């Protein structure tokens, strides 16, 4: 058990590039997800704006 602890410490004290953690991958996934979400909201916002413009031009006529 003691040796295991030592091994684990060695693993944890490695520089970040050598360490194999899921953190990086999860961060990437989260970034992708937020990108998609932003894309969607942007689309929706633009559509709303277009509709509003249409309504304005119709009422002016």
N, C-alpha and C positions, 0 to 999 in steps of 0.2 A: 504493500500500500504506500509506503514511504517513497519508494522509487517512482511509483506512478505520479505522486505529487511533484517530485523533482522534474520528471519528464514533462509534465503539464506546464510547470513554470518555465522550462526551457522553451517550450512551444509558444507560450505567451510573451516571452521576452524577445522573440524574433522581431525584426523590423516589419512594419505593416505590410510591405509588399509580399513578403514570404508567408505571412499568416494567411491561413485559409478560413475565412469567415463568410457567413452568408450576408453580412451587413451590406457589402458592396452591391451584391446582386439585388437585395431588397430595395436598396436606394435607387438602383437603376429602374426596377419595376415601378416604384412609386413615381419616379420622374416621368416614365412613359404614361402611367395612368393619369397623372395631372396634366400632361400634354394633351392627351385625348379629351379630358374633361374641358380644358381651356378651349380646345378647338370647337367642341360642341357648343359651349356657351357663346363663343364668338359668333358661330354660325347663327345661333338663335337670336343674338342681339342684332346682328346685321339684318336678318329677316324682319324683325320687329321694326327696325329703323326704316327699311324699305316700305313696309306697310304704312307706317306713319306718313312717310313722304307721299305715297299714293293718295292717302286720305286727304292730306293737306291740299294737293293739287286738284283733287276732285271737288273739294269744298270751295276753292278759289274760283273754279269755273262756274 
